[in-house]
């Protein structure tokens, strides 16, 4: 079936609906179980953190279900399937629907919300649907061919109450899909509506019941029961501290007493406080009052009691470590950082003139050796003080250094097991060598190659390479070399904010075109404000100085005013923007000739989901917007490029037994 849409010129354009067989979809769409499981875990983690009563379910569409939807719906490149993965949240209280909606909006990147449309005389499921962008780290687990099948990189969350969930499936099959059953029997249809109306009344009556009960408990001075009834959260078994109960009792002589303030505090305020904590706190009658006292009451008597009792750690349950059986599987290498660059000695403080190759080689190799000693010397007591060829093994620990100072060559490989993650091995490699004049290709001088990475068993349910920049890190010796010796990759490496002057435009343009460059060049072109200063308000929370300090050891960051920016673009041969570039503008010139560019709207509308490694009960996923999101996105893009670039494959010890001399 074909449909039509209006283009920018106001004329109709034909939209070709997509159609796939279940066999085509089954072959192309591969969603590992961990994607659905992790989405459900993130949702459950948020709802558990604030103590809501809920049930959470999830599903991934089968190939047959997708094929059926492509048959029934006009799906196309303009209107894609959005619920490849679905999560359903069933809530016990009607007023939790809006609370849950806000929690999900703070957790994921919202595309759109939709609700059931009902007329005043009609009853049908009160259902809230949200479509959200898949977190990037989960999207990367899904087969890339999926996105060629008119399937969007989104997932759906349905939020309903338990009363409606109880009969919704029957209503969906017997009424929504079976209208012919009711077409000639209006009496039965009205009867069905009356049942639905009763269920809706039950939803609202349940909330009213507990609010009225809470007020009666307040009047009776039963503070713990009042808290349970009013806030309707899953509470632990802790009893109210006697000191707190005494304070509440004594305070009843005041008209605006503490107990009344607690009862009048809306549930969303408490839930917001629970969600704002960086770690989960046990939810009980004491922590509820402690949180409200911190944010609303600020009563010194309560503050002292809760400080003395260490209220947020009192009642915390220690989870037993899950016993797992690990099978032996082949290890797969993952790059965490790589670099190939020339040493220029520009930061060597003792050099009164450009240092010789001998001096640079000596200083560089000493820094590498000192790092190896500091890290592995406690294991290998026979490690010499001075740099020399050395080899040692101890179970999962390994050090090999090949050192030929007469030829200006040093190769190093070390590895050790991860003390926290079973089955993961970390390794670092470095090669220092002199590039001779007569050798074609690379510029003559002393060169450094670095590779930092890890290897771990392959996961059976992973269909794509995981996002390696998750563990992006460079070894300490690389930092010392960059900071104290200096490196050159088309431009000198600099940790300071650099504003390019007009006379430097030619140098920057040459650097952009340099085929040896392994540093991406970030070029930020801004307009001048009324006081002759660079106006960077368009970047919002994106602070160029902070950004530079973060990425300067693997990317160049340059700023300039509009006239200088135009000249650089013209000299670099950027035909798209050299004559009339959009300003302000944010460019990234990648090694190899490709580039990205962003404008003010890109910064303003940016959103970024941050996936953090799980640490105890800390939050593992959140989302930011605007300049802060743009900052994280660009840093992630730079790191992704680094770990996926083809700079150096290392010594490939999975296919050889020893590093070369």
N, C-alpha and C positions, 0 to 999 in steps of 0.2 A: 504494500500500500504506500502510495506517495502522498506527501502533504506539502504545504507551502508556507513560507515565512516571508516577512517583509525585510528587505535589505535597507541600507542606509539611504538609498535614493528614493525609498518609498514604493518600490515596485516588488512584485511577488517573485520569489525564487523557489524553485522546486527543491524539496528536501527528500533525498532518497532514503527510505527506511532500511535499516539493516536487518539482515536475516541470516541466522547461522543454524546449522544442525547441532544436535547434542554431541555428535562425534567431533565436530570441529571445535566446539567449546571445550570438551573434555581434553582434547589434545593441546589446546593453547593455554587454557586457564589453569594454573597450578597454584593453589593457595595452601601453604603449609599449615598444619593445625595450630602452630604457635601464634599465627596472626590473630585468629579468632580468640584463642585462649588469652593472649596478652591484652587485647581490647577488653575482654570481659574482666580480666584482672584489674586493669586500670579503673574501670567503672566501679567494680566492687570495692576496690581500695578506697576510693573517694567516699562512697556511701558508708562503708564501715568506719571511716575516720570520723564521720559526724553522727554515727549511731542511728541512722534511719532504719525503720523496718522495711525490708524489701526482699524481693527474689529477683535474681538476674539469670537470664538465659541468652544463648547466642547460637547462631548457625551461619554456615557458609552455603550459598546457593549451589545446588547441584547443577551439573550440565543440563539435565532434563528440565529443571525449573527455569534456568536461564533461557533455554530454547523456547519454552512455553511463553515466557514474558516477551521475548522478541517477536513471537507470533501475535500477541495480543496488543502490544503497545507500539506506537510509532517511534521506535528508538533509532537514533542516528548520531552522526558526529556532533550535531547541535543539541541533541537531547539523549544523553547516554544513560545506561543502566547505572543506578546510583547505590543499590543495596546489595552489592556482591557479598558483603558481610553484614549481618544484622545482629543487633543486641536489643533484647527486650527487658525492660525494667518494670516489675510489678510492685506497686506501692500499697501499703495498707491504709494510708490516710489520704483523703482527698486534697488537703492543703499541702501535701508533700510534692504534688505534681509541679507546682511553680518553683519550689525549692530545688527539686531535682533538675529542672530545666536550667536554672541558674548555675548549678554545679557543673553540669555538662558543658555549658557555654564557657565556663572558666577553665575547663579541662581540655577541650578540643577546639579546633578551628571550625567555626560554624559556617556552613554554606547557606542553609535555610531551615526554617521551622514551618510546619503545617499542622493544623488542627482539624478535627472533625467538624464539618459544617452541619448545623442542625437548625431547623426552624423552631418557633416557639411551641408548636403543637406536635413536634416529632421527637422521638427518643431513639437514639442509637449510640454505639460505643463512643465514649469520651476519650479519644485517643490523641496523643501528642506525638508527632513524628519530627525528628531532627536529622538532617543530613550533614555530615562532618567530613573534613578532609582526613584521609588516612595519615597517621604519623609517618614521617619519612623513613624511619628505621624499619617500620613494618611494610611499607610499600615496597622497599628494596628486597623483601623476602618473597614477593609474589613474582611469578614468571613475567618477564618483560612483554611477551606476546599478548598478555591480557589486555594491555592498553591499546592494542590494535583492533580490538573486537567491539568498539563502541561501548566500552565499560569505563566508567569514571573511577578515579582514584579516591573514592569516597566510601563511607559506610553509613548505615542508618541506625538510629536509636529510637525505639518505640517506648513511650512512657504511658502506663495505664495504672488504674487502681485494681486491687484484687477482686472487688465485686464485679467489675466489668470484665476482667480477664476470665472469670469463672464461666461466663456464658458466651464470650466473644467468638470463640471458634465455632460453636454451634450456630450463632447468628450469622457468621460469615458464610458458612456452607449452606445453611437452610434458608437464609433470607437474601443476602447479598448475591449469592450465586444461584439462588433458586426462586427468583421473583415469580415464576409461573405458579408456584405453590399458593401464593397469596392473591393473585390477580382477581379471582372471582369470589373471594371470601373476606370481605372487608371487616366482618365482625371478629374473625380470628386475628386479623392484623391489629385491630384496636386492642384486643385482649393482650397480645404480645407487647404492644406499646405500654400498656399499664404495668406489666411486669418490669419492663425496663425503667419506667418512671419510679417504681418502688425501689429498685436497686440504686438509682441515682440518689433518691432520698436517703437510703441507708448510708451511702458514702458520706453525705453531708451531716447526717444525724450522728454518726459515730464521732466526728470531730466535736460537735456541740456537746455530746454526752460527756466526753473527757474534760472539756473546758468547764462545764458545770460541776463535775465531780471535783476538779482541781480547786474551784472556788470554795466548795463545801469543806474540803480538806484544809484550805487556808484558814477558814473561819474556826476550824477545830484545833489549829495549831499543830497539825501533823505534817511537819515540814518535808520529810523524806517522801511521803506519799504524794504530797502536793507537787513536788518536783517531777515525780514519775508521771503523774497524770497530765500536768500542764505541758511538759516538753515532749512526752511520748517518744523517747529514745530508748535504745537498748542499753540498759544500765548494768554495771557490774554489781557484785553483792556487797560492796563496802557500806558500812553504816555511817551515818552522819557523825562527825566528830562531836563529842560532848561539849567541847569548848564553843563550837559553832552553834550548836543547838541552844546553849545558854545565851550567846550573844543575840540570837534571833528572838528568844523569849523576852529578854530584858529590853529589847528595842521596840516591843509592841506598845510601849507607852507613847511613842511618837505616832502622829497621824500618818506620816509618810515613812513607815517603818521598812526595814530591810526586807522582811518577808513579803510585804505588799509590792515592793519594787521588783522582787524576783518574779512574783506571779504576773506582774504587768509587762515583763520583758518578753517581746515577741520571740517565737522560736527561731526565726531566721538570724537574729543577732547571735544567739548561742551557737548555732550551726556555723555561722561565719567565723566565729572565734575558734571553733574546733578545726575548721579547714585551714585557718591561717597558721596553725602551728607547723613548724618544720618537721616535727615527728608526731606520731600518733600518741595521744595521751589516753590513759584509761578513763572511760566515761562512767562516772558515778556521781552520787549526790554531792560529794565534796568537791570534785573537780568542776562540776557545773557552777557551784557558787563561787569557786576560786576564779574561774574564767570571767564570770559576770562582774566579780569584784574588780578584776584587773581592768576591764573595759568600760564598766558603767558606774559602779558604786564608789570604789576607791575608799573603802572603809579601813582605817588603820588597824583596828582590832582584828578583822578578818585577815588582813595582809600578814600580820605577825603570826597568827595561828598557822596559816598555810605555808609560810616560810619555814617555820619550825618543824612542821610535819612532812616537808618535802612532798607536797600533795600530788604533783604530777608524776612522781615515781612510785608513790604508794599505791599498791594494787596492780602494778604492771606484771603481766604474766610472761614468764620466760618460755618461749616456744622450744620444744625439743628439736634437736637437729635431725633432719630427715636422713635416714640411712639409704644410701644409694649404691647401686652396683654399677660400676663402670666397665664397659667392654673395651678391649684394646682395639683402637682403630687407627688408620693411617693419619699422620699429622699433616695439616695443610698450613702453608706459610701465609702470613698476613703482614703487609708492610705497615709500620706505624710512623715512619719518617724516612726520607731519603734525600740526598743532596749530592750534586757534583758541581764543584766550584773551584775557582782559582784563588789561591792565597796571595794577598797583595802586601801584607805587612803594614797597612796604613794605620793600624791602631797599636803598633808595637812602640811603646813609649821610649825604649832605650835606643831606638834607631834615629840617628841624626840625619840620615839619608835613606833612600830606598834600601831595605835590607837585602843581603845576598841570599841566594838559594840555600847556602849552607846554614846561615843563621835561622832562616824561616823553617827549614827542615828540622833543625835541632829543637827549636822552641815548640813546634807543632807536635813532634813525636814525644817530647817530654810531657806535654799536657795529656796526651792519650795514655801514656804509660802511668802517669800519676793517677788518672781516673781508674785504670785497671787495678792498680795497687790498692787504692782506697776501697774498691768494691769487692775484690776477690782476695786481697792479701790475708784477711782473717782465716780463709780456707786453705791457702797454699803458703805455708810459712817459709818455704824455700825460695819465694819470689825475690829476685835480686832488686837492689835499690836503683840501679842504673838501667837504662833501656838496653835490651838485648833480646836475641831470639830466645823464646821461652815456650814451654808446653807443659800443661798439667791437667789432670782429670781427677775428679772425685765424684762418683755417682752421677748426679744430674748437673754437676758444675764442670765447666770446661773453659780453659784459656789457651789460646795459641797466638803467638806473636812471631812474625818473621821480619827480621831487621837487617837491612843492608845499607848502612849509612854512606858507603863509598859510591853507591849508585843512586842515593836519595830515594830509597824504597822502604816502606814499612807497610806490612799487611797485618791486620789484627782481627781475630774472631773470638768472642766470648759468649757464653750462654748459661742460663740458670733457670731453675723451675720457679714458677709463680708461687709465692708462699700462701696465697689466698684462693687461687682457682686451680682445682685439680686438673691435671692433664695439660696445662698450658706451660710452654717453654718460651722464655724471652731470649733474644739474641741481639747482639750489636756487632757491626762490622765496620772497619775503616781501612782505607787504602790511601797512603800518601806517596806521591811519585812525581818525578820531574818530567815534564813534556819538553822534548828537545825541539830546537828550531827547525831541523830538517824534517821532522815528522809532520805530515800533512794533516789538515783538519783543525785540531784544537790549537789555541794560542799557546806559545811557549811559556814556561814558568812552572811553578810548583802547584800541583793540583791535589785536591782532597775529595775523596768519595766516602760517603757515610750511608749506612743502612741500619735502621733500627726496626725490629719487628718481633713477632711472636708466632709460634706454631701451636696448633691445638687440634684435637680429633675432629674430623668432619661430622657435622650433624646430618642424620638421615633425613630430617624433614626440611632441610634448607635447599631451596631450588636456585638461589642466586647467591653471589658472593656478598657477605655481609658488609655493611658500611665500615670500612677499615679505619676511617678517621675517628671512630668512636674512641680508640685508644691512642690517638695521635700523640707522639712524644719523641723528642730527640734526646740522645745521650748527653750527659753532662759535659763530656769533653768537647762536643761540638759547640756548646754554648761558650765554653772558655776560649776556644779558638776564635770564634766570631768576635767575642767581646774584647779579647786582648791582642789578637794578631790582625784581624780584619780580612774580609773576603771580598771578591769582586765578581759580580755576575752581570755584565753589561754596564752596571753602575756600582759604586762602592756601597757596601751594606751599611745602613745607618739606622740607629734606634731613635734618632731625633725626628721631630716633625719637620719635613722639608717643603719649603715654598720655592717653587721654580721661578727664577727671574727670566726676563725675555732673552737675555744673552745666553741662557742655558738651554733654550728650546731645541737647538740643533743637537746637543748632547743627548737630551731625553729622546728625541726622535730616532737617533742612531741606536739607542738602547732598545727601543721598541722593536726595531727591525733586526736586532742582533740575533743571529741563528744559534749562538752558543748560550744564550741566556736561559737559565733554569729558574730564575725568580719571576713570578708574575709581577707585572707593574700595575699598581692601582693609581689611576690619575683622577683627581677630584678637581673639577673646574667649577668655580663659584663666581658670582657677581661681586662687585664692590658695593659696600654700603655707603651711606651718605657721609661717613667720616673717613673714607679712604681705607677702611679695613675690609677684610674678606668676610662676606656675609654667608655663614654656614648654618643659619637657622633652618634651612630647608632639610638639613640632615636630622633634625629633631634630637632625639637622645643619642644619636650616633656621634661619639666624640672622637675626632680624628687622632688626637694625641694618644688616647687610650688604645685605639685600634692599632696605631703604629707600634706601640710598646708590645702589643700582643703578637703581631705577625712579622716584625722586622727581620727576624732571622731566616725567613723563607719567602718574603715578598717585599718589594719596594713600594713605599707609599709616598706619593708626590701630590702636592696641592699647587694650584696656580689660579691667578685671576683670568678673566675671560679673554683678554687680548692674547696673553701668553698661551692659553689653551688652544685658541684658534690656530696660532702659529705652529704649535706642536702637531696638531692634527693634520695640518697642511703638509708639513715636512715629513710626517710619517706616512703620507699617502692615503689617508682615510677619506675616500671619495664620498662617503655618505654624509659626513659632518664637517669636512674641511671648510666649505664655503659658508654654510649657515648652521653651525652646530647648535643643538639645543643646550641652553645653559640656564640653570646649573645642571651639571651632568656628572655621573660617576662611571668611570670606565675601568675595565680590567683587561689588560693586554696579556694574554696567556702565551707562554713559550710555544712556538710553532706557528704563530700567526693568527689564531682566532681571538675574538674579543667579545666581551659582554658590555652592555651599557645600560644605565639606570637613570631615571629622572626623579623629580620630586614626588610624583604620584606613586612611584614604585616604593619609595621609602615610607610614605604615609600609609599605604595599604598593605604593607608587608606583615605577614604573620609567620611565626616560627615555633614549631613544637620541639621542645628540648627533652631528649631522652637521657636520663642520668642512670648510671650504674646503681643497682639496688644496694643500699647500705642499711642494714637493720630494718627499721620501720620508717625510714625517710621516704619522702615522696620521690617517685622515679620518673615522673613525666609532668611537664607543665607547658604552657604556651604563652608567648609574649607577642606584642604588636608594635608597629611603628618603627621608630629609629632603633630601639633596642632589638627588635626582631631582625631588622636589616643588618645590624652589627653581627648577630649570631649567624645569619645566613651567609654573609660574605666570608666570615672566618671559616665556616664549615666548607664553603666552596673552595677556598684556598687550600685547606687541609686535604679535602677530597682530591683535588688536582695533584697535590704533592704525593700522596700515597699511591695514586694510580698512574703517575707519570713513568715514562720509560727512561729513567736516568741511569740506573745501574741495577743489575740483577743480583749483586752480591756475589759471594763465592759459591753459591748453590751447593751447600754441603749435603743436600739430600741426594745429590748424584755424584759427589766426590767425597773422598775420605779425609782430605787434608787441604788446607788453603795453600795457594802457590807462594813461592818465595818472592 
